[in-house]
Amino acid sequence: MNQRLMSIDSINAKQSIMGISLLGKLVVSKGYDLEGMLNKSGIAMDLLNDPKASISLTQEIAFTRELVNTMTEPDLGFQAGQCYRINAFGHIGLAAGSSDTVEEAITFFLKYIRLAYTHFDIDFFTSAGNAVLRFNDKYNLNDLRRFYLERDFSFAFLSTRDMFPRSIVGQKPKTIHFDFPCPSSVEHYQKLYQCPVHFSMPHNQILFDERYLALALPLANSLTRELLEEQCKSQERALLGPQNYDEKIRVIIQATQAEIPSLDKIAKQYFMTPRTLRRKLKEQGVSFQQLVNEELCKKALHYLSTTTLTVEQISIRLGYSESASFIHAFKRWTGKTPKAYR
């Protein structure tokens, strides 16, 4: 494992409470004190009843460590993965299940992987007749790494078993590769995962017959998926904030009540050069000036439609030193003067 990975304790990310809620059912079913474990992790018990609640990554790690230290069962990671079903992931799971094919479902799920509960980056590709899901370390998980790998692999196998048809003629068997030594016996793991399991391998990955990827899913519905994806986007923004630089810059412009910060100033906020920021925006198909124009136009239309502010007052709020400059810009954006639009 790469020891230069960022410590997970230093990450200030948020995630849904639902992952903890699902594991809480496992804790209760085994007769352990869920509320005590939550209190030690800084998580209020009543949050489990709020599906919109979020917790910090640090809190989630603290709870997982309490779970592992308290429930000292050798198969705990596998059992934890069995607590999850694809529909337990809310909109992302339902949207994936509405995809046309297995490949589209996996691709969709990975597109919004930040809404899931994994702490790994996942590569998806085909090789030698196999489809491969390779789990790469994103943080330094230390003593919890094996638990999270076994949990996520258990979930992956459970969800694919739910989605995939039972068999393909002449299919290759599903196979698991772990990069850590076998903790007990290979036979024990193969019984748990119901497939060949190999240890001390170069990568942590799941392999299955690539012909599965083209198979149609029984609940495929393009309209449902489109509607659910909009919900995924909203949930992603609410939970994680803007992720792409065009979104981040739009948020800055929207929050500014006077002169818009220059690209140079915004680049400094993200510890990069203006040239790098321009390149990143170009990769997203936009320019800085395009973002400024679009957001100023939205603001202008809002003020003209919902307030009695004068054109001069609106131009000041948008950062123009002269109303004539604003009028010229507004006409370029809309084909009308502000007065004509109002």
C-alpha positions in Angstrom: 0.0 0.0 0.0 1.2 3.5 -0.8 2.3 5.0 2.5 2.1 8.5 0.9 -1.6 8.4 0.7 -3.5 11.1 2.5 -4.6 10.1 6.0 -8.3 9.6 6.2 -8.4 11.4 9.5 -7.4 14.6 7.7 -10.3 14.6 5.2 -13.2 16.9 6.0 -15.7 15.3 3.6 -19.3 14.6 4.3 -21.4 11.5 3.6 -24.9 10.3 4.1 -25.9 8.8 7.5 -27.5 5.9 5.6 -24.3 3.8 5.6 -24.1 3.9 9.4 -27.8 3.3 9.7 -27.5 0.0 7.7 -24.6 -1.2 9.8 -26.5 -0.2 12.9 -29.0 -3.0 12.1 -26.1 -5.5 12.1 -25.0 -4.2 15.5 -28.5 -4.5 17.0 -29.0 -8.0 15.5 -25.9 -9.2 17.3 -27.0 -7.7 20.6 -24.4 -4.9 20.9 -24.9 -1.4 22.3 -25.5 0.7 19.1 -26.1 4.0 21.0 -22.9 3.6 23.0 -20.9 3.0 19.8 -22.5 6.0 18.2 -21.8 8.3 21.2 -18.1 7.3 21.2 -18.1 8.3 17.5 -19.7 11.7 18.0 -22.9 10.7 16.2 -26.3 11.4 17.7 -28.7 8.4 17.8 -31.6 10.4 16.4 -29.7 11.1 13.2 -30.4 7.5 12.1 -34.0 8.4 11.6 -33.2 11.3 9.3 -32.4 10.1 5.7 -31.1 13.5 4.8 -28.6 13.7 7.6 -24.9 13.7 6.9 -21.8 13.0 9.0 -18.2 13.7 8.6 -15.8 11.1 7.2 -13.9 11.2 10.5 -17.1 10.3 12.4 -17.7 7.4 10.0 -14.2 6.1 10.5 -14.6 6.4 14.3 -17.8 4.4 14.2 -16.2 1.7 12.0 -13.3 1.4 14.4 -15.7 1.0 17.3 -17.5 -1.7 15.2 -14.4 -3.6 14.4 -13.0 -3.4 18.0 -16.3 -4.4 19.6 -17.5 -7.1 17.2 -14.3 -9.1 16.9 -15.7 -11.6 14.4 -13.4 -12.8 11.7 -16.0 -12.4 8.9 -17.2 -9.0 10.0 -16.3 -7.2 6.8 -18.2 -9.8 4.8 -21.2 -9.6 7.1 -21.2 -5.8 6.8 -21.3 -6.0 3.0 -24.4 -8.2 3.2 -26.2 -5.3 4.9 -26.2 -3.3 1.7 -28.5 -3.8 -1.3 -28.3 -1.8 -4.5 -31.6 0.0 -3.5 -30.0 1.0 -0.2 -28.0 3.6 -2.1 -31.1 5.7 -2.8 -31.3 7.4 -6.2 -28.0 6.2 -7.4 -28.9 2.5 -6.8 -32.4 2.9 -8.3 -31.0 4.8 -11.3 -28.3 2.1 -11.9 -31.0 -0.6 -11.8 -33.0 1.4 -14.4 -30.1 1.2 -16.9 -30.5 -0.7 -20.1 -27.6 -3.1 -19.6 -25.2 -4.3 -16.9 -22.4 -2.2 -18.4 -24.5 0.9 -18.3 -25.5 0.2 -14.7 -21.9 -0.2 -13.5 -20.8 2.9 -15.4 -23.6 4.9 -13.9 -22.9 3.7 -10.4 -19.2 4.6 -10.7 -20.1 8.0 -12.2 -21.7 8.9 -8.8 -19.5 6.7 -6.7 -19.0 9.7 -4.3 -22.6 9.1 -3.1 -21.8 5.5 -2.2 -19.9 4.5 1.0 -16.7 3.2 -0.5 -13.3 4.7 0.4 -11.7 3.4 -2.8 -11.3 4.6 -6.4 -12.6 1.9 -8.7 -11.4 1.3 -12.2 -13.7 -0.6 -14.6 -12.3 -2.2 -17.8 -12.2 -5.5 -19.7 -9.2 -7.8 -20.1 -8.7 -11.3 -21.6 -12.5 -11.9 -21.7 -13.1 -10.6 -18.2 -14.8 -7.5 -16.9 -12.7 -6.1 -14.1 -13.5 -3.9 -11.1 -10.2 -2.8 -9.6 -10.2 -1.1 -6.2 -7.4 1.4 -5.7 -6.5 3.0 -2.4 -7.7 6.6 -2.0 -6.7 7.1 1.6 -4.4 5.5 4.1 -7.0 3.3 5.9 -4.4 1.6 8.1 -6.0 -1.1 10.3 -9.4 -0.7 8.7 -8.3 -1.4 5.2 -9.0 -5.1 5.2 -12.5 -4.6 6.7 -13.5 -2.0 4.0 -12.2 -4.2 1.2 -14.1 -7.3 2.4 -17.2 -5.2 3.0 -17.1 -3.6 -0.4 -16.4 -6.9 -2.2 -19.2 -8.5 -0.3 -21.6 -5.8 -1.4 -20.3 -5.9 -5.0 -21.0 -9.7 -5.2 -24.4 -9.4 -3.6 -25.5 -6.6 -5.9 -24.3 -8.3 -9.0 -26.0 -11.5 -8.0 -29.2 -9.5 -7.6 -28.8 -7.8 -11.0 -27.2 -10.4 -13.2 -29.0 -13.5 -14.7 -28.0 -16.6 -13.0 -25.7 -18.0 -15.7 -24.3 -17.7 -19.2 -23.5 -20.7 -21.3 -19.8 -21.5 -20.8 -19.4 -18.5 -18.5 -16.1 -17.8 -16.7 -16.4 -18.0 -12.9 -16.4 -14.8 -10.9 -13.1 -14.4 -9.2 -11.7 -12.2 -6.3 -8.2 -11.0 -5.9 -7.0 -9.6 -2.6 -3.5 -8.1 -2.1 -3.3 -9.1 1.6 -2.3 -12.6 2.8 -5.1 -15.0 3.6 -6.2 -14.4 7.2 -7.7 -17.9 7.8 -8.1 -20.4 5.0 -8.7 -20.0 1.3 -11.5 -22.6 1.4 -13.3 -20.5 4.1 -13.2 -17.4 1.9 -14.3 -19.3 -1.2 -17.3 -20.5 0.8 -18.2 -17.0 1.9 -18.0 -15.4 -1.5 -19.0 -18.5 -3.4 -16.3 -18.1 -6.0 -12.5 -18.6 -6.4 -10.6 -16.2 -4.1 -6.8 -15.5 -4.4 -4.6 -13.7 -1.9 -1.3 -11.8 -2.0 -2.2 -10.7 -5.5 -0.9 -7.4 -7.2 -4.4 -5.8 -7.1 -7.7 -5.9 -5.2 -10.2 -6.7 -7.9 -13.3 -8.6 -9.0 -13.3 -10.4 -12.3 -16.4 -11.7 -14.1 -17.3 -12.8 -17.7 -17.3 -9.7 -19.9 -20.4 -11.1 -21.8 -22.5 -10.1 -18.8 -21.9 -6.5 -19.7 -24.2 -6.6 -22.7 -27.1 -8.3 -20.9 -30.4 -6.3 -20.6 -31.6 -5.5 -17.1 -35.2 -6.4 -16.3 -36.1 -2.9 -14.8 -34.6 -0.9 -17.6 -36.4 2.5 -18.1 -34.6 5.4 -19.7 -37.1 8.0 -18.4 -36.9 6.8 -14.9 -33.1 6.8 -15.0 -33.1 10.3 -16.4 -35.3 11.6 -13.6 -33.3 9.8 -11.0 -30.0 11.1 -12.3 -31.2 14.7 -11.7 -31.8 13.7 -8.1 -28.3 12.2 -8.0 -26.8 15.5 -9.2 -28.8 17.5 -6.6 -27.8 15.1 -3.9 -24.1 15.2 -4.9 -24.1 19.0 -4.8 -25.9 19.2 -1.5 -23.7 16.6 0.2 -20.3 17.4 -1.4 -20.6 20.9 -2.8 -19.5 21.8 -6.3 -16.9 19.4 -7.6 -16.0 20.7 -11.1 -14.2 24.0 -11.4 -16.9 25.5 -13.6 -19.4 24.8 -10.8 -17.1 26.2 -8.2 -16.6 29.4 -10.2 -20.3 29.7 -10.7 -20.9 29.5 -7.0 -18.3 32.3 -6.4 -19.9 34.5 -9.0 -23.4 33.9 -7.6 -22.2 34.9 -4.1 -20.5 38.1 -5.2 -22.5 41.3 -4.8 -20.0 43.6 -6.6 -17.1 43.3 -8.9 -16.4 39.7 -10.0 -13.0 38.4 -8.8 -10.5 38.0 -11.6 -9.4 34.6 -12.9 -6.0 35.2 -11.3 -7.6 35.7 -7.8 -9.8 32.6 -8.2 -6.8 30.5 -9.3 -5.0 31.5 -6.1 -7.9 30.3 -4.0 -7.3 26.8 -5.5 -3.5 27.0 -5.3 -3.0 26.8 -9.0 -1.8 29.1 -11.8 -4.3 31.0 -14.0 -3.0 29.0 -16.9 -3.8 25.7 -15.2 -7.3 26.9 -14.3 -7.9 28.0 -17.9 -6.8 24.6 -19.1 -9.2 22.8 -16.6 -12.1 25.0 -17.7 -11.2 24.3 -21.4 -11.4 20.6 -20.7 -14.9 21.1 -19.4 -15.8 23.0 -22.6 -16.2 26.5 -21.1 -14.1 29.6 -20.6 -13.9 31.9 -17.6 -15.5 34.8 -19.5 -18.3 32.5 -20.6 -19.1 31.6 -17.0 -19.0 35.3 -16.0 -21.4 36.3 -18.8 -23.8 33.4 -18.1 -24.0 34.1 -14.4 -24.2 37.9 -14.7 -27.0 37.5 -17.2 -28.9 35.2 -14.8 -28.5 37.8 -12.0 -29.6 40.6 -14.2 -32.7 38.8 -15.4 -33.5 38.0 -11.7 -33.2 41.6 -10.6 -35.2 42.9 -13.5 -38.0 40.4 -13.0 -38.3 40.3 -9.3 -37.2 43.7 -7.9 -37.8 47.4 -8.5 -34.1 48.3 -8.6 -33.1 50.8 -11.2 -30.8 49.9 -14.0 -28.1 51.9 -12.4 -28.5 50.0 -9.1 -28.5 46.7 -10.8 -25.3 47.6 -12.8 -23.6 48.5 -9.5 -24.7 45.1 -7.9 -23.2 43.3 -10.9 -19.9 45.1 -10.6 -20.2 47.6 -13.5 -18.7 51.1 -12.8 -21.0 52.6 -15.5 -24.6 51.6 -16.3 -23.9 52.1 -20.0 -21.4 49.2 -19.9 -24.1 47.0 -18.3 -26.8 48.0 -20.8 -24.4 47.2 -23.6 -23.5 43.8 -22.1 -27.2 43.0 -21.4 -28.1 43.7 -25.0 -25.3 41.5 -26.2 -26.6 38.6 -24.0 -30.3 38.9 -24.7 -30.8 41.1 -27.8 -32.8 43.6 -25.7 -32.0 46.6 -23.4 -32.8 46.1 -19.7 -35.6 48.6 -20.0 -37.2 46.8 -23.0 -36.9 43.4 -21.1 -38.6 44.8 -18.0 
